Amino acid sequence: MIKVAVMGYGTVGSGVVEVLDINRNSIAKRAGDEIVVKYVLDLRDFPGEPIQEKIVHDYQTIENDPEVQIVVETMGGVEPAYTFVKAMLNAGKHVTTSNKALVAAKGAELIALAKEKNVNFMFEASVGGGIPIIRPLNSSLTADEIEEITGIVNGTTNYMMTKMSEEGSEFDDVLKDAQAKGYAEKDPTADIEGYDACRKIAILTSLVCGQQVDFEDIHTEGITKISATDIKYAKAMGRAIKLLASSKKVDEGYVAMVAPFLLPQTHPLYSVNGVFNAIFVHGNVLGDAMFYGSGAGKLPTASAVVSDVVDMAKHLDVNIALEWSSKKLELVDYKNLKNRYFVRTTADKAAVEKAFGSVEYVVAEGVSGEIGFVTESMSEADYEKRVASLGDVLQMIRVA
Ligand code: HSE
């Protein structure tokens, strides 16, 4: 019997306990032993609920119990999760986490500590919820140089973009709807400003290049400025607006960014709608691969956490090597990236053509008093220079 502790009995933590119960027999077969939850760490009590007898309030109860071999961290945030996880690894326990903030900030250090202690630190659930992406990158796509990872990795914003596109609604109304349905937090900042997606692409890029990518270095734009008028233009172009998190290998290194993009119907991520996530990977020998599925939510995320528990149960005496050193990777400046840009302006065509030369005009039904156009491909730096000379810009969205 393998004893497990769960730190944080919120949505994902309670989902982990539920999954371990629902699939007890098949999980035991796959893990080679029965997995039993001995403790649940939470600030709260749950009187009258079966979980109450397992509740502890002091993480040291878990740290000091040699019977606990595997610890699940589903508390979220960097502290106190970092202190607790470090203590568990130092005590020779395996740890899995769903916490992208912790992994993005401290991943390299915790991986190194796990190696030193001959245990494992895993984080399949930290990106893409229930979609397997960390293990495939680490174990399956090892023959390749990964040249691109581009994902829809935030379910909240994808739900909102889908709803705006389907109903022509404004951002604020869709946000209220997402909050009412439980898809957006009361404080939605991390999702709508792209911070959540930024941490996720930092984790994926770190795994791909084997070095520390600091999320603070990734240029990040959210979806807060997307309006119903933008959606009208997108429809006129036969495109969909999606928040993409992307990293690419270029001649000088790696470049990463998070921003809304206008995707054509032929793009592999165009049809990823609602709360679903998908991650497109391009390898130099593999070519293209796509990982699609439930990117958030209680049971899908718990499914990924429990897959780590099973993997760790099968490797109780083995550290599975993970390439992610603490050596910082300096990203290539995103301003070198080349894109086409969709721009809305109140300037006239003569001013547009003076600034950008040849452009493609877009007419959206029911929109007046402005001009919409798509530029030719140019670097971000070049775009910034040209747009400064135009002035009067209402919106810019990159065109994929
Ligand atoms: N808020 C996140 C999302 C949860 O919407 O994708 C999963 O990380």
Residues whose N, C-alpha, C, O or C-beta is under 5 A from the ligand:
A	BS01	HSE	V153 N154 G155 T156 Y183 D191 G295 A296
